[in-house]
Amino acid sequence: MTTSTLITDSLTPIVLRAQSGDRDAFGDLVTLFESRIFGIVMQRLRNTAEADEVVQEVFLRAFRKLPQLQDAERFGGWLCQIAVRLSINRAVRRPNETCVEPESFDSAQECEDTPFAAMIRQENIAQVREGLSQLGRLDRETLWAFYFEGSSLKEMSEQFESPIGTIKRRLHTARGRLRDVISAMQPA
């Protein structure tokens, strides 16, 4: 019997117990895999704080979707796939980093707290809501799933029963339509 077979044999009952709702069993799985998942996430994000957040998201997602796992022996690989997908999503969606003098942060924060800035922010929110309401159902649902619910492309592919390439095209098209709608609402 090989070492991997021994590990899989001892892991399967824990996964099955976790699938049946045993929270302690899921806690054991977290303990067993936490450092491995952290390593996978850290490799892509290279930021400890972000990696910690994504590791939490990975285990939350795994906990919610554990009943869908059909082969308990594949838990480790399945969990690693979730980690890779979520860390790639985080890396793609993170804003570009810029170097700014510390004094700039003070002035930026002061500007944001003004009544004028609050009014502009509220107007922008209202315009986005109005723009979304003017889009077709599919465009609106696609943008909502990606930006507001944080769904991955794969999850959206399953939700909309369409290939990932189609989802990417829909996102691109929906963003363009939203931009056009909001531009049309701007005063000339």
HUDARA-V252197 format. One record per residue. N is the residue number from 0. PHI is phi in radians with two decimals (* if undefined). PSI is psi as a letter, one per 30 degrees, with the letter a starting at -180 (NA if undefined). NEAR is the number of other ideal C-beta (glycine too) atoms within 10 Angstrom. Layout:
n=<N,N>
phi=<PHI,PHI>
psi=<PSI,PSI>
near=<NEAR,NEAR>
This chain:
n=<0,1,2,3,4,5,6,7,8,9,10,11,12,13,14,15,16,17,18,19,20,21,22,23,24,25,26,27,28,29,30,31,32,33,34,35,36,37,38,39,40,41,42,43,44,45,46,47,48,49,50,51,52,53,54,55,56,57,58,59,60,61,62,63,64,65,66,67,68,69,70,71,72,73,74,75,76,77,78,79,80,81,82,83,84,85,86,87,88,89,90,91,92,93,94,95,96,97,98,99,100,101,102,103,104,105,106,107,108,109,110,111,112,113,114,115,116,117,118,119,120,121,122,123,124,125,126,127,128,129,130,131,132,133,134,135,136,137,138,139,140,141,142,143,144,145,146,147,148,149,150,151,152,153,154,155,156,157,158,159,160,161,162,163,164,165,166,167,168,169,170,171,172,173,174,175,176,177,178,179,180,181,182,183,184,185,186,187>
phi=<*,-1.42,-1.10,-1.13,-1.15,-1.09,-1.11,-1.09,-1.10,-1.41,-1.40,-0.96,-1.10,-1.15,-1.10,-1.10,-1.14,-1.11,-1.13,-1.48,1.85,-1.35,-1.18,-1.11,-1.11,-1.15,-1.03,-1.10,-1.13,-1.06,-1.05,-1.19,-1.90,-1.01,-1.20,-1.13,-1.16,-1.04,-1.08,-1.10,-1.19,-1.09,-1.04,-1.60,-1.65,0.94,-2.59,-1.07,-1.10,-1.14,-1.08,-1.04,-1.09,-1.17,-1.05,-1.07,-1.06,-1.04,-1.26,-1.12,-1.10,-1.10,-1.08,-1.19,-1.72,-0.98,-1.07,-1.41,-1.21,-1.54,-2.11,-1.02,-1.18,-1.70,-0.96,-1.01,-1.14,-1.09,-1.13,-1.12,-1.11,-1.07,-1.08,-1.09,-1.09,-1.20,-1.26,-1.14,-1.02,-1.12,-1.11,-1.24,-1.52,-1.24,-1.24,-1.15,-1.44,-2.34,-1.67,-2.42,-1.12,-0.97,-1.10,-1.11,-1.14,-1.09,-1.23,-1.16,-1.20,-1.09,-1.15,-1.23,-1.55,-1.37,-1.04,-1.09,-1.10,-1.12,-1.13,-1.09,-1.05,-1.14,-1.11,-1.08,-1.07,-1.10,-1.15,-1.13,-1.06,-1.10,-1.07,-1.08,-1.19,-1.51,-1.36,-1.18,-0.97,-1.16,-1.08,-1.08,-1.15,-1.14,-1.12,-1.09,-1.10,-1.34,-1.58,-1.74,-1.64,1.25,-1.19,-1.36,-1.08,-1.14,-1.10,-1.17,-1.04,-1.21,-1.08,-1.64,0.92,-2.43,-1.12,-1.04,-1.03,-1.16,-1.10,-1.05,-1.11,-1.08,-1.07,-1.05,-1.13,-1.12,-1.08,-1.10,-1.14,-1.12,-1.04,-1.12,-1.11,-1.18,-1.08,-1.19,-1.42,-1.29,-1.18,-1.25>
psi=<k,l,e,e,e,e,e,e,e,f,e,e,e,e,e,e,e,e,f,g,g,j,e,e,e,e,e,e,e,e,e,e,f,e,e,e,e,e,e,e,e,e,e,e,e,h,j,e,e,e,e,e,e,e,e,e,e,e,e,e,e,e,e,e,g,e,f,f,j,f,j,f,f,g,e,e,e,e,e,e,e,e,e,e,e,e,e,e,e,e,e,e,f,k,l,k,k,l,k,k,k,e,e,e,e,e,e,e,e,e,e,f,g,l,e,e,e,e,e,e,e,e,e,e,e,e,e,e,e,e,e,e,f,f,l,l,e,e,e,e,e,e,e,e,e,e,e,e,f,g,k,l,e,e,e,e,e,e,e,f,h,l,l,e,e,e,e,e,e,e,e,e,e,e,e,e,e,e,e,e,e,e,e,f,f,k,k,NA>
near=<6,7,7,9,10,10,12,16,11,10,18,15,11,19,24,14,17,24,16,10,10,13,10,10,16,19,13,16,22,17,9,16,21,13,10,13,25,17,12,23,27,17,12,17,20,10,16,11,8,17,22,14,15,26,23,12,18,26,20,12,17,21,14,9,12,19,11,8,17,7,10,18,14,14,23,18,10,19,24,15,14,22,27,16,16,24,23,16,19,19,15,8,10,11,5,4,7,6,5,9,8,6,8,11,10,10,10,10,9,10,10,11,8,10,7,8,12,11,10,12,11,10,10,11,10,11,15,15,10,12,20,19,9,16,18,10,7,13,20,17,18,25,20,14,19,21,15,9,11,13,19,18,19,14,18,21,17,13,14,16,7,15,11,13,10,13,23,13,13,19,18,11,13,22,15,11,17,19,11,13,18,16,9,9,12,7,3,2>
